[in-house]
Amino acid sequence: MIILFDLDGTLIDSTEAILEGFHYSFDVYKHSQPSDEEIKALIGYPLDVMYRELGVKSSLISEFVRVYKEYYRVISCEKTFLLEDAKEAVFLASTIAEIGIVTTKTGLYSEIIMENFGLMEYFKVLIGREHVQNPKPHAEPILKALESFDTTNKEIWMIGDTKLDLLSATNAGVKSIGVLSGYGSQSSLEEHTSVVLKDALEAIKYLQDKKKR
């Protein structure tokens, strides 16, 4: 079995760091500030998409992204937290499958965050935004991750908290589990997968039971 995890809302909570990074970038360019709720509604999308949806002119988006990343890099470890039972989920997953991470966050910063939690060693691969041309919901991030595994006769699962994770799984031809620990609603997840559970640990226990049958 191969299990791929999303990060934000699935294993980690970096909401505070994300919001602070966005507000900082809007301050730098003296742009009218979006609300926290407007920002949170877009978490999971690439940064350029988020800024566009928040009203930044196309010609300025790359500068906003640059400023955000520079600031986020400094605060990310301090203001990112593991979700409840996430560590247990990773430990258990590593005993029943080979595991990887597929995120729309910058891969470099994501690796640093997971190393800070002492978890990166459990994952065979981490695919971030800079590793692909087309982020989730495109199939490319999952297919790129799977290049690091022998997929022969393996059941492959993607675990994520938003429809983007589940659509990416569908597009890549792999199975998916939606989790309610992050940013997606139950109804939005149920539109794209038949399995919606509380969090990553419940998802792994579900797969563990499935494997025993």
Backbone as ProteinMPNN parsed JSONL, in Angstrom:
{"seq_chain_A": "MIILFDLDGTLIDSTEAILEGFHYSFDVYKHSQPSDEEIKALIGYPLDVMYRELGVKSSLISEFVRVYKEYYRVISCEKTFLLEDAKEAVFLASTIAEIGIVTTKTGLYSEIIMENFGLMEYFKVLIGREHVQNPKPHAEPILKALESFDTTNKEIWMIGDTKLDLLSATNAGVKSIGVLSGYGSQSSLEEHTSVVLKDALEAIKYLQDKKKR", "coords_chain_A": {"N_chain_A": [[0.842, -1.201, 0.0], [0.399, 2.265, -0.703], [0.445, 5.429, 0.725], [-0.483, 8.738, 0.438], [-0.182, 11.932, 1.817], [-1.829, 15.058, 2.214], [-0.783, 18.286, 3.485], [-1.452, 20.942, 4.976], [-4.14, 21.258, 7.138], [-4.506, 18.582, 7.128], [-2.29, 17.152, 8.217], [-0.932, 19.207, 9.506], [-1.379, 22.426, 11.136], [-1.145, 25.418, 9.913], [-2.398, 27.779, 9.888], [-2.228, 30.236, 11.324], [0.331, 31.175, 10.603], [0.009, 31.397, 7.819], [-2.072, 33.313, 7.563], [-0.833, 35.497, 8.805], [1.315, 35.887, 7.072], [0.002, 36.601, 4.689], [-1.35, 38.982, 5.486], [0.849, 40.549, 6.115], [2.084, 40.856, 3.593], [0.108, 42.307, 2.231], [0.165, 44.612, 3.754], [2.764, 45.561, 3.204], [2.528, 46.37, 0.548], [0.604, 48.236, 0.832], [-2.053, 47.598, 0.315], [-5.601, 47.134, 0.261], [-6.857, 45.22, 2.944], [-7.728, 41.762, 2.96], [-10.251, 39.793, 4.66], [-9.693, 37.494, 7.416], [-11.314, 35.266, 7.063], [-11.813, 35.274, 4.317], [-9.276, 34.697, 3.335], [-8.783, 32.169, 4.499], [-10.702, 30.64, 3.233], [-9.536, 30.084, 0.843], [-7.312, 28.566, 1.259], [-5.172, 25.97, 0.328], [-5.232, 26.263, -2.346], [-2.86, 27.312, -4.903], [-0.479, 29.942, -4.182], [-0.47, 32.097, -6.047], [-2.988, 31.912, -7.191], [-4.572, 32.348, -4.946], [-3.91, 35.032, -4.275], [-4.828, 36.318, -6.578], [-7.572, 35.806, -6.422], [-8.072, 37.275, -4.176], [-8.012, 39.816, -5.041], [-5.694, 41.05, -6.018], [-3.812, 42.723, -8.503], [-2.857, 41.22, -11.595], [-0.288, 41.874, -12.519], [1.096, 42.39, -10.211], [1.112, 40.156, -8.647], [3.247, 38.269, -8.519], [5.144, 39.654, -7.037], [3.844, 39.992, -4.58], [3.679, 37.292, -3.835], [6.395, 36.704, -3.575], [7.156, 38.359, -1.392], [5.48, 37.327, 0.579], [6.499, 34.659, 0.789], [9.111, 35.104, 1.691], [8.628, 36.161, 4.207], [7.056, 34.169, 5.381], [8.84, 32.044, 5.495], [10.447, 32.744, 7.644], [8.743, 32.699, 9.872], [7.417, 30.283, 9.854], [8.005, 27.745, 11.159], [7.767, 28.359, 13.874], [5.106, 29.117, 14.06], [3.523, 27.045, 13.207], [1.675, 24.112, 13.734], [1.353, 20.699, 14.772], [-1.5, 18.834, 13.927], [-3.969, 17.421, 16.137], [-3.286, 14.107, 17.016], [-1.892, 13.715, 14.673], [0.814, 12.974, 14.571], [0.686, 10.374, 15.547], [-0.801, 9.282, 13.506], [0.992, 9.376, 11.349], [3.045, 7.685, 12.325], [1.638, 5.229, 12.548], [0.785, 4.887, 9.908], [3.221, 4.49, 8.625], [3.821, 1.934, 9.338], [2.133, 0.32, 7.959], [2.26, 0.927, 5.317], [4.034, 2.42, 2.498], [4.894, 5.839, 2.583], [4.092, 9.23, 1.59], [4.208, 12.802, 0.912], [2.068, 15.177, -0.526], [1.739, 18.348, -1.457], [0.541, 21.741, -1.855], [1.996, 23.707, -0.827], [5.191, 25.395, -0.62], [7.748, 23.174, -1.268], [10.328, 23.085, -0.09], [10.106, 24.618, 2.304], [8.167, 23.125, 3.523], [9.436, 20.689, 4.001], [11.305, 21.536, 5.908], [9.584, 22.267, 7.996], [8.409, 19.753, 8.601], [10.671, 18.327, 9.331], [11.309, 19.746, 11.6], [9.336, 18.828, 13.275], [10.198, 16.293, 13.579], [9.403, 14.326, 11.786], [9.923, 13.999, 9.082], [11.582, 11.959, 8.244], [10.052, 9.689, 7.986], [8.79, 9.756, 5.599], [8.866, 8.933, 2.177], [8.917, 10.625, 0.023], [8.443, 14.092, -0.751], [6.38, 16.183, -2.382], [6.19, 19.401, -3.517], [4.992, 22.743, -4.345], [6.916, 23.797, -6.095], [7.838, 21.662, -7.513], [6.269, 20.848, -9.587], [4.515, 21.578, -12.659], [1.788, 21.88, -12.787], [-0.351, 22.332, -10.198], [-2.331, 20.658, -7.57], [-5.81, 20.847, -8.337], [-4.881, 19.173, -10.378], [-3.587, 16.106, -11.783], [-0.854, 15.87, -11.744], [0.891, 16.402, -9.372], [0.453, 14.144, -7.693], [1.079, 12.014, -9.425], [3.743, 12.62, -9.882], [4.799, 12.235, -7.315], [4.408, 9.491, -7.097], [6.355, 8.466, -8.717], [8.477, 7.933, -7.12], [8.007, 5.534, -5.932], [7.581, 1.936, -6.058], [4.933, 1.002, -7.717], [3.673, -1.299, -8.451], [1.033, -3.498, -8.372], [0.069, -2.266, -6.073], [-2.134, -0.79, -3.72], [-3.261, 2.498, -3.823], [-3.578, 5.465, -2.0], [-4.856, 8.718, -1.4], [-4.887, 11.159, 1.077], [-6.694, 13.87, 2.213], [-7.838, 17.238, 3.043], [-9.379, 18.944, 1.521], [-11.4, 19.586, -1.421], [-9.644, 19.823, -3.518], [-7.54, 18.037, -3.059], [-8.886, 15.621, -3.296], [-9.942, 15.708, -5.869], [-7.557, 15.772, -7.298], [-6.643, 13.216, -6.697], [-8.623, 11.658, -7.959], [-8.185, 12.461, -10.613], [-5.673, 11.417, -10.961], [-6.155, 8.786, -10.843], [-6.221, 7.365, -8.44], [-7.23, 6.168, -5.143], [-9.165, 7.853, -2.577], [-9.402, 9.619, 0.59], [-11.336, 11.801, 2.428], [-10.749, 14.207, 4.971], [-11.931, 15.749, 7.991], [-10.514, 17.57, 9.422], [-9.547, 19.947, 8.597], [-9.916, 22.421, 6.158], [-12.029, 21.91, 4.435], [-15.541, 21.342, 3.96], [-17.883, 18.834, 5.151], [-19.852, 18.282, 3.222], [-18.684, 19.27, 0.852], [-16.519, 17.581, 0.6], [-17.722, 15.085, 0.42], [-18.773, 15.194, -2.096], [-16.746, 14.359, -3.692], [-15.511, 12.049, -2.838], [-16.068, 8.778, -1.492], [-15.439, 8.206, 1.056], [-15.281, 9.798, 4.019], [-13.752, 11.0, 6.85], [-12.97, 11.677, 10.358], [-10.274, 12.582, 10.886], [-6.709, 12.38, 10.081], [-5.658, 10.206, 11.533], [-7.904, 8.57, 11.986], [-8.372, 7.962, 9.334], [-6.114, 6.425, 8.679], [-6.44, 4.268, 10.423], [-8.746, 3.221, 9.324], [-7.725, 2.349, 6.864], [-5.892, 0.501, 7.787], [-7.579, -1.456, 8.93], [-8.853, -2.196, 6.6], [-6.777, -3.368, 5.211], [-6.299, -5.617, 6.711], [-8.386, -7.274, 6.148]], "CA_chain_A": [[0.0, 0.0, 0.0], [1.057, 3.578, -0.714], [-0.439, 6.467, 1.254], [0.001, 10.103, 0.249], [-0.857, 12.894, 2.677], [-1.752, 16.504, 2.108], [-0.224, 18.837, 4.727], [-2.314, 21.889, 5.693], [-5.474, 20.783, 7.434], [-4.479, 17.12, 7.156], [-1.311, 16.813, 9.252], [-0.479, 20.397, 10.236], [-2.189, 23.643, 11.149], [-0.293, 26.6, 9.741], [-3.323, 28.886, 9.621], [-1.702, 31.481, 11.89], [1.452, 31.62, 9.768], [-0.521, 31.782, 6.507], [-2.789, 34.587, 7.705], [0.139, 36.555, 9.099], [2.066, 36.122, 5.848], [-0.839, 37.349, 3.755], [-1.567, 40.341, 5.973], [2.127, 41.254, 5.992], [2.304, 41.235, 2.191], [-0.835, 43.381, 1.9], [0.687, 45.811, 4.424], [3.951, 46.03, 2.48], [2.106, 47.049, -0.685], [-0.472, 49.188, 1.174], [-3.25, 47.127, -0.386], [-6.704, 46.892, 1.192], [-6.695, 43.898, 3.529], [-8.838, 40.81, 2.972], [-10.535, 39.263, 5.993], [-9.146, 36.161, 7.689], [-12.203, 34.252, 6.483], [-11.59, 35.254, 2.863], [-8.005, 33.997, 3.112], [-8.924, 30.76, 4.883], [-11.532, 29.963, 2.237], [-8.717, 29.776, -0.333], [-6.152, 27.745, 1.622], [-5.148, 24.749, -0.472], [-4.911, 26.713, -3.7], [-1.537, 27.934, -5.027], [-0.437, 31.329, -3.725], [-0.846, 33.053, -7.093], [-4.447, 31.845, -7.312], [-5.13, 32.995, -3.754], [-3.774, 36.486, -4.406], [-5.726, 36.781, -7.64], [-8.934, 35.768, -5.892], [-8.176, 38.304, -3.145], [-8.097, 41.122, -5.679], [-4.408, 41.636, -6.407], [-3.627, 42.802, -9.96], [-1.977, 40.178, -12.138], [1.088, 42.381, -12.655], [1.716, 42.495, -8.888], [0.99, 38.904, -7.89], [4.553, 37.636, -8.258], [5.797, 40.401, -5.954], [3.147, 39.619, -3.343], [4.102, 35.928, -3.508], [7.793, 36.765, -3.111], [7.17, 38.933, -0.045], [4.85, 36.332, 1.451], [7.406, 33.525, 1.017], [10.237, 35.554, 2.515], [8.146, 36.328, 5.579], [6.589, 32.861, 5.854], [10.021, 31.225, 5.794], [10.958, 33.13, 8.963], [7.803, 32.427, 10.969], [6.633, 29.067, 9.613], [8.172, 26.692, 12.164], [7.271, 28.851, 15.163], [3.658, 29.316, 14.048], [2.862, 25.887, 12.618], [1.46, 23.109, 14.768], [0.799, 19.418, 14.341], [-2.879, 18.586, 14.322], [-4.126, 16.365, 17.134], [-3.14, 12.722, 16.54], [-1.188, 13.635, 13.381], [2.049, 12.201, 14.737], [0.274, 8.968, 15.65], [-1.229, 8.872, 12.162], [2.206, 9.136, 10.558], [3.701, 6.481, 12.853], [0.852, 4.049, 12.175], [0.825, 4.75, 8.443], [4.535, 3.982, 8.207], [3.89, 0.497, 9.63], [1.251, -0.448, 7.059], [2.406, 1.381, 3.925], [5.038, 3.434, 2.185], [4.131, 7.084, 2.665], [4.645, 10.438, 0.997], [3.457, 14.048, 1.097], [1.776, 15.94, -1.739], [1.223, 19.616, -0.956], [0.666, 22.908, -2.718], [2.961, 24.591, -0.175], [6.565, 25.275, -1.109], [8.306, 21.931, -0.753], [11.489, 23.342, 0.762], [9.646, 25.03, 3.633], [7.406, 22.006, 4.072], [10.413, 19.739, 4.541], [11.856, 22.116, 7.132], [8.534, 22.154, 9.018], [8.261, 18.356, 9.013], [11.9, 17.978, 10.056], [11.173, 20.38, 12.908], [8.477, 17.944, 14.071], [10.825, 14.977, 13.651], [8.588, 13.381, 11.026], [10.263, 13.914, 7.663], [12.278, 10.696, 7.969], [9.087, 8.622, 7.726], [8.222, 9.924, 4.259], [9.784, 8.619, 1.08], [8.972, 11.742, -0.919], [7.581, 15.255, -0.529], [6.195, 16.977, -3.59], [5.646, 20.727, -3.231], [4.568, 23.557, -5.495], [7.995, 24.046, -7.056], [8.221, 20.416, -8.18], [5.34, 20.533, -10.674], [3.96, 22.682, -13.455], [0.351, 21.976, -12.522], [-0.663, 21.907, -8.834], [-3.676, 20.126, -7.346], [-6.397, 19.517, -8.499], [-4.3, 18.402, -11.48], [-3.015, 14.81, -11.387], [0.617, 15.868, -11.796], [1.616, 16.236, -8.106], [0.362, 12.754, -7.233], [1.851, 11.176, -10.351], [5.152, 12.919, -9.617], [5.145, 11.542, -6.067], [4.412, 8.042, -7.303], [7.596, 8.085, -9.389], [9.428, 7.512, -6.087], [7.568, 4.249, -5.38], [7.201, 0.832, -6.939], [3.475, 0.967, -7.579], [3.16, -2.557, -8.983], [0.058, -4.212, -7.536], [-0.113, -1.55, -4.804], [-3.296, 0.067, -3.55], [-2.74, 3.846, -3.595], [-4.58, 6.341, -1.385], [-4.547, 10.121, -1.097], [-5.667, 11.662, 2.214], [-6.653, 15.332, 2.209], [-8.951, 17.922, 3.704], [-10.142, 19.789, 0.606], [-11.783, 18.964, -2.692], [-8.488, 19.83, -4.419], [-6.821, 16.779, -2.826], [-9.703, 14.513, -3.777], [-9.98, 15.824, -7.332], [-6.238, 15.359, -7.774], [-6.626, 11.752, -6.615], [-9.477, 11.154, -9.039], [-7.502, 12.719, -11.887], [-4.491, 10.545, -11.038], [-6.6, 7.402, -10.84], [-5.977, 6.703, -7.159], [-8.333, 6.267, -4.196], [-9.007, 9.014, -1.7], [-10.158, 9.784, 1.833], [-11.442, 13.177, 2.886], [-10.719, 14.355, 6.431], [-12.643, 16.943, 8.443], [-9.635, 18.27, 10.36], [-8.986, 21.143, 7.974], [-10.628, 23.557, 5.579], [-13.163, 21.507, 3.611], [-16.753, 20.917, 4.663], [-18.281, 17.452, 4.881], [-20.594, 18.205, 1.954], [-17.769, 19.47, -0.283], [-15.684, 16.383, 0.485], [-18.563, 13.958, -0.009], [-19.0, 15.307, -3.543], [-15.602, 13.87, -4.464], [-15.03, 10.764, -2.345], [-17.081, 8.026, -0.737], [-14.941, 8.004, 2.422], [-14.964, 11.04, 4.743], [-13.527, 10.647, 8.252], [-12.673, 12.785, 11.267], [-8.908, 13.11, 10.761], [-5.745, 11.474, 9.447], [-5.522, 8.963, 12.299], [-9.064, 7.732, 11.644], [-8.172, 7.494, 7.962], [-5.112, 5.355, 8.689], [-7.063, 3.104, 11.072], [-9.651, 2.678, 8.308], [-6.901, 1.62, 5.891], [-5.318, -0.638, 8.504], [-8.634, -2.466, 8.984], [-9.088, -2.641, 5.216], [-5.645, -4.206, 4.831], [-6.387, -6.874, 7.465], [-9.468, -8.128, 5.632]], "C_chain_A": [[0.875, 1.249, 0.0], [0.035, 4.606, -0.237], [0.226, 7.826, 1.073], [-0.843, 11.048, 1.102], [-0.746, 14.303, 2.117], [-1.15, 17.006, 3.422], [-1.226, 19.714, 5.479], [-3.712, 21.337, 5.889], [-5.583, 19.274, 7.506], [-3.515, 16.621, 8.227], [-0.918, 18.023, 10.099], [-1.522, 21.508, 10.196], [-1.225, 24.826, 11.074], [-1.143, 27.828, 9.444], [-2.76, 30.217, 10.102], [-0.583, 32.048, 11.022], [0.964, 32.096, 8.395], [-1.202, 33.145, 6.59], [-1.808, 35.727, 7.932], [0.941, 36.909, 7.852], [1.275, 36.932, 4.828], [-1.018, 38.794, 4.212], [-0.286, 41.181, 5.87], [2.33, 41.732, 4.556], [1.348, 42.349, 1.761], [-0.409, 44.692, 2.554], [1.844, 46.425, 3.641], [3.547, 46.841, 1.254], [0.918, 47.984, -0.469], [-1.756, 48.892, 0.399], [-4.358, 46.921, 0.641], [-6.684, 45.428, 1.635], [-7.935, 43.015, 3.333], [-9.099, 40.368, 4.411], [-9.866, 37.905, 6.165], [-9.994, 35.091, 7.025], [-12.029, 34.147, 4.977], [-10.306, 34.505, 2.529], [-8.166, 32.504, 3.379], [-9.746, 29.974, 3.865], [-10.736, 29.515, 1.015], [-7.508, 28.892, -0.015], [-6.265, 26.389, 0.934], [-4.868, 25.047, -1.925], [-3.486, 27.267, -3.737], [-1.606, 29.412, -4.629], [-0.884, 32.317, -4.801], [-2.359, 33.077, -7.298], [-5.1, 32.561, -6.132], [-5.068, 34.516, -3.878], [-4.692, 37.046, -5.492], [-7.162, 36.846, -7.134], [-9.152, 36.838, -4.818], [-8.044, 39.72, -3.71], [-6.798, 41.795, -6.058], [-4.28, 41.613, -7.932], [-2.607, 41.767, -10.429], [-0.517, 40.611, -12.181], [1.828, 42.437, -11.323], [1.781, 41.169, -8.136], [2.346, 38.289, -7.564], [5.309, 38.344, -7.145], [5.152, 40.078, -4.605], [3.594, 38.223, -2.887], [5.519, 35.926, -2.957], [7.869, 37.267, -1.677], [6.574, 37.954, 0.96], [5.843, 35.224, 1.797], [8.578, 33.92, 1.909], [9.828, 35.666, 3.979], [7.749, 34.981, 6.176], [7.766, 31.976, 6.262], [10.53, 31.49, 7.205], [10.048, 32.643, 10.092], [7.193, 31.022, 10.927], [6.779, 28.015, 10.715], [7.561, 27.103, 13.505], [5.735, 28.86, 15.212], [2.9, 28.223, 13.301], [2.811, 24.784, 13.668], [0.975, 21.809, 14.143], [-0.647, 19.336, 14.791], [-2.916, 17.439, 15.34], [-4.08, 15.001, 16.464], [-2.43, 12.608, 15.193], [0.076, 12.796, 13.481], [1.735, 10.707, 14.804], [-0.152, 8.431, 14.286], [-0.023, 8.538, 11.283], [2.901, 7.854, 11.011], [2.963, 5.223, 12.396], [0.898, 3.81, 10.667], [2.129, 4.114, 7.978], [4.697, 2.493, 8.487], [3.04, -0.338, 8.677], [1.449, -0.107, 5.585], [3.69, 2.17, 3.752], [4.279, 4.754, 2.086], [4.886, 8.262, 2.055], [3.747, 11.623, 1.283], [3.277, 14.713, -0.261], [1.067, 17.22, -1.304], [1.342, 20.708, -2.01], [1.561, 23.96, -2.071], [4.315, 24.447, -0.86], [7.213, 24.058, -0.456], [9.458, 22.14, 0.216], [11.055, 23.695, 2.178], [8.877, 23.896, 4.306], [8.332, 20.959, 4.681], [10.991, 20.24, 5.854], [10.85, 21.982, 8.281], [8.428, 20.714, 9.52], [9.512, 17.836, 9.714], [11.864, 18.547, 11.465], [10.315, 19.528, 13.854], [9.055, 16.532, 14.199], [10.103, 13.911, 12.843], [9.049, 13.149, 9.587], [10.875, 12.562, 7.305], [11.321, 9.549, 7.62], [8.572, 8.644, 6.288], [9.268, 9.677, 3.181], [9.951, 9.791, 0.126], [8.08, 12.872, -0.414], [7.553, 16.062, -1.811], [5.519, 18.289, -3.212], [5.368, 21.493, -4.513], [5.658, 23.693, -6.544], [8.386, 22.806, -7.852], [7.339, 20.079, -9.38], [4.952, 21.794, -11.445], [2.518, 22.954, -13.043], [0.029, 21.465, -11.123], [-2.029, 21.226, -8.752], [-4.699, 21.21, -7.676], [-5.891, 18.698, -9.693], [-3.709, 17.106, -10.931], [-1.512, 14.865, -11.17], [1.306, 15.704, -10.442], [1.594, 14.802, -7.573], [1.18, 11.833, -8.123], [3.349, 11.38, -10.159], [5.62, 12.195, -8.351], [5.296, 10.05, -6.289], [5.632, 7.555, -8.074], [8.637, 7.572, -8.397], [9.107, 6.141, -5.499], [7.487, 3.193, -6.475], [5.71, 0.635, -6.742], [2.851, -0.35, -8.046], [2.267, -3.26, -7.967], [-0.158, -3.56, -6.165], [-1.43, -0.763, -4.842], [-2.763, 1.451, -3.164], [-3.86, 4.744, -3.093], [-4.014, 7.733, -1.181], [-5.464, 10.568, 0.035], [-5.553, 13.179, 2.243], [-7.921, 15.947, 2.753], [-9.753, 18.837, 2.788], [-10.455, 19.035, -0.687], [-10.609, 18.914, -3.665], [-7.698, 18.531, -4.292], [-7.575, 15.612, -3.468], [-9.828, 14.525, -5.296], [-8.657, 15.394, -7.946], [-6.122, 13.844, -7.763], [-7.437, 11.134, -7.745], [-8.773, 11.298, -10.384], [-6.286, 11.821, -12.082], [-4.862, 9.067, -11.018], [-6.291, 6.652, -9.561], [-7.17, 6.935, -6.229], [-8.09, 7.417, -3.225], [-9.867, 8.911, -0.45], [-10.166, 11.263, 2.174], [-11.43, 13.221, 4.407], [-11.273, 15.722, 6.82], [-11.82, 17.786, 9.408], [-9.141, 19.608, 9.825], [-10.02, 22.11, 7.447], [-11.856, 23.187, 4.745], [-14.352, 21.076, 4.449], [-17.081, 19.473, 4.308], [-18.962, 17.347, 3.516], [-19.663, 18.362, 0.751], [-16.873, 18.256, -0.493], [-16.492, 15.207, -0.059], [-18.9, 14.011, -1.496], [-17.923, 14.585, -4.344], [-14.983, 12.582, -3.936], [-16.137, 10.086, -1.559], [-16.664, 7.817, 0.716], [-14.552, 9.353, 3.015], [-14.9, 10.709, 6.227], [-13.068, 11.859, 9.045], [-11.303, 13.42, 11.001], [-7.991, 12.048, 10.163], [-5.613, 10.156, 10.204], [-6.698, 8.024, 12.026], [-8.92, 7.158, 10.245], [-7.194, 6.326, 7.92], [-5.676, 4.104, 9.357], [-8.044, 2.42, 10.116], [-8.864, 1.83, 7.293], [-6.248, 0.398, 6.522], [-6.337, -1.793, 8.58], [-8.89, -3.055, 7.603], [-7.998, -3.635, 4.789], [-5.728, -5.579, 5.51], [-7.409, -7.828, 6.87], [-8.98, -9.073, 4.536]], "O_chain_A": [[1.941, 1.284, 0.615], [-1.093, 4.651, -0.727], [1.361, 8.035, 1.503], [-2.072, 10.966, 1.103], [0.303, 14.697, 1.607], [-1.02, 16.235, 4.373], [-1.784, 19.295, 6.493], [-4.392, 20.989, 4.923], [-6.62, 18.738, 7.898], [-3.871, 15.774, 9.047], [-0.606, 17.876, 11.28], [-2.415, 21.526, 9.349], [-0.577, 25.179, 12.059], [-0.678, 28.79, 8.832], [-2.806, 31.212, 9.378], [-0.548, 33.246, 10.74], [1.46, 33.095, 7.874], [-0.933, 34.028, 5.775], [-1.933, 36.793, 7.33], [1.219, 38.081, 7.597], [1.811, 37.834, 4.185], [-0.856, 39.723, 3.421], [-0.339, 42.375, 5.574], [2.705, 42.882, 4.33], [1.739, 43.239, 1.006], [-0.599, 45.764, 1.978], [1.902, 47.638, 3.438], [4.148, 47.873, 0.957], [0.303, 48.464, -1.421], [-2.438, 49.789, -0.096], [-4.073, 46.565, 1.785], [-6.519, 44.519, 0.821], [-9.061, 43.475, 3.519], [-8.249, 40.556, 5.282], [-9.517, 37.246, 5.186], [-9.464, 34.12, 6.486], [-12.091, 33.052, 4.42], [-10.256, 33.762, 1.549], [-7.735, 31.674, 2.578], [-9.514, 28.783, 3.66], [-11.194, 28.672, 0.243], [-6.763, 28.512, -0.919], [-7.315, 25.748, 0.958], [-4.338, 24.209, -2.654], [-2.956, 27.656, -2.696], [-2.657, 30.045, -4.728], [-1.601, 33.271, -4.502], [-2.942, 34.132, -7.547], [-6.072, 33.296, -6.309], [-6.054, 35.206, -3.617], [-5.264, 38.125, -5.334], [-7.877, 37.817, -7.384], [-10.284, 37.258, -4.578], [-7.973, 40.695, -2.962], [-6.787, 42.981, -6.387], [-4.598, 40.612, -8.574], [-1.625, 41.483, -9.743], [0.383, 39.815, -11.912], [3.056, 42.523, -11.303], [2.437, 41.075, -7.099], [2.563, 37.834, -6.441], [6.039, 37.704, -6.388], [5.85, 39.912, -3.604], [3.854, 38.002, -1.704], [5.812, 35.229, -1.985], [8.559, 36.68, -0.843], [7.104, 37.777, 2.057], [6.011, 34.886, 2.969], [8.986, 33.153, 2.781], [10.591, 35.307, 4.876], [8.064, 34.685, 7.329], [7.694, 31.25, 7.253], [10.991, 30.573, 7.886], [10.53, 32.223, 11.145], [6.52, 30.618, 11.875], [5.779, 27.451, 11.16], [6.922, 26.297, 14.182], [5.139, 28.639, 16.266], [1.786, 28.439, 12.824], [3.777, 24.553, 14.395], [0.283, 21.811, 13.125], [-0.977, 19.725, 15.911], [-2.012, 16.605, 15.392], [-4.757, 14.771, 15.462], [-2.369, 11.519, 14.623], [0.377, 12.003, 12.589], [2.424, 9.885, 14.201], [0.105, 7.274, 13.954], [-0.024, 7.539, 10.564], [3.299, 7.033, 10.185], [3.58, 4.271, 11.919], [1.034, 2.675, 10.211], [2.14, 3.301, 7.054], [5.599, 1.854, 7.945], [3.204, -1.556, 8.595], [0.885, -0.761, 4.708], [4.348, 2.541, 4.725], [3.162, 4.796, 1.572], [6.116, 8.294, 2.007], [2.656, 11.47, 1.83], [4.218, 14.801, -1.05], [-0.072, 17.178, -0.837], [2.143, 20.607, -2.94], [1.857, 24.987, -2.682], [4.549, 23.487, -1.593], [7.221, 23.933, 0.769], [9.552, 21.449, 1.23], [11.573, 23.136, 3.145], [8.938, 23.736, 5.525], [8.047, 20.409, 5.745], [11.151, 19.472, 6.803], [11.221, 21.629, 9.401], [8.364, 20.48, 10.726], [9.415, 16.988, 10.601], [12.328, 17.912, 12.412], [10.535, 19.508, 15.065], [8.463, 15.676, 14.856], [10.176, 12.727, 13.17], [8.607, 12.197, 8.944], [10.704, 12.078, 6.186], [11.734, 8.553, 7.027], [7.988, 7.668, 5.817], [10.4, 10.152, 3.267], [10.997, 9.941, -0.506], [7.084, 12.631, 0.267], [8.582, 16.561, -2.268], [4.419, 18.295, -2.659], [5.492, 20.962, -5.617], [5.374, 23.704, -7.742], [9.19, 22.9, -8.779], [7.625, 19.131, -10.112], [5.053, 22.913, -10.942], [2.086, 24.104, -12.961], [0.129, 20.261, -10.882], [-2.788, 21.211, -9.721], [-4.489, 22.374, -7.336], [-6.434, 17.631, -9.978], [-3.372, 17.023, -9.75], [-0.951, 14.005, -10.49], [2.248, 14.916, -10.357], [2.6, 14.309, -7.063], [1.898, 10.964, -7.627], [4.131, 10.434, -10.259], [6.706, 11.616, -8.324], [6.198, 9.418, -5.738], [5.917, 6.357, -8.086], [9.567, 6.862, -8.779], [9.853, 5.638, -4.658], [7.343, 3.509, -7.656], [5.28, 0.147, -5.697], [1.629, -0.494, -8.036], [2.69, -3.573, -6.854], [-0.528, -4.239, -5.207], [-1.785, -0.16, -5.855], [-1.913, 1.565, -2.281], [-4.946, 4.788, -3.672], [-2.845, 7.903, -0.835], [-6.679, 10.38, -0.035], [-4.448, 13.72, 2.291], [-8.943, 15.278, 2.907], [-10.72, 19.451, 3.237], [-9.861, 18.002, -0.994], [-10.577, 18.055, -4.546], [-7.237, 17.983, -5.293], [-6.979, 14.736, -4.096], [-9.819, 13.471, -5.933], [-8.631, 14.734, -8.985], [-5.576, 13.248, -8.692], [-6.986, 10.199, -8.406], [-8.767, 10.37, -11.193], [-5.91, 11.5, -13.21], [-3.999, 8.2, -11.156], [-6.115, 5.434, -9.585], [-8.014, 7.791, -6.492], [-6.966, 7.893, -3.069], [-10.894, 8.232, -0.421], [-9.115, 11.904, 2.205], [-12.032, 12.369, 5.06], [-11.115, 16.709, 6.101], [-12.366, 18.621, 10.13], [-8.408, 20.323, 10.508], [-10.893, 22.567, 8.184], [-12.641, 24.064, 4.387], [-14.185, 20.508, 5.528], [-16.617, 18.952, 3.293], [-18.681, 16.428, 2.746], [-19.828, 17.671, -0.255], [-16.508, 17.935, -1.624], [-16.01, 14.436, -0.889], [-19.27, 12.997, -2.089], [-18.127, 14.237, -5.507], [-14.028, 12.072, -4.523], [-17.032, 10.744, -1.029], [-17.446, 7.307, 1.519], [-13.597, 9.981, 2.559], [-15.865, 10.202, 6.8], [-12.81, 12.925, 8.486], [-11.186, 14.641, 10.903], [-8.434, 10.962, 9.788], [-5.472, 9.101, 9.587], [-6.506, 6.821, 11.854], [-9.297, 6.014, 9.992], [-7.419, 5.349, 7.206], [-5.414, 2.992, 8.899], [-8.156, 1.194, 10.102], [-9.29, 0.738, 6.917], [-6.071, -0.625, 5.862], [-6.0, -2.95, 8.328], [-9.115, -4.256, 7.458], [-8.273, -4.615, 4.096], [-5.281, -6.58, 4.951], [-7.32, -9.041, 7.059], [-9.765, -9.855, 4.0]]}, "name": "protein", "num_of_chains": 1, "seq": "MIILFDLDGTLIDSTEAILEGFHYSFDVYKHSQPSDEEIKALIGYPLDVMYRELGVKSSLISEFVRVYKEYYRVISCEKTFLLEDAKEAVFLASTIAEIGIVTTKTGLYSEIIMENFGLMEYFKVLIGREHVQNPKPHAEPILKALESFDTTNKEIWMIGDTKLDLLSATNAGVKSIGVLSGYGSQSSLEEHTSVVLKDALEAIKYLQDKKKR"}
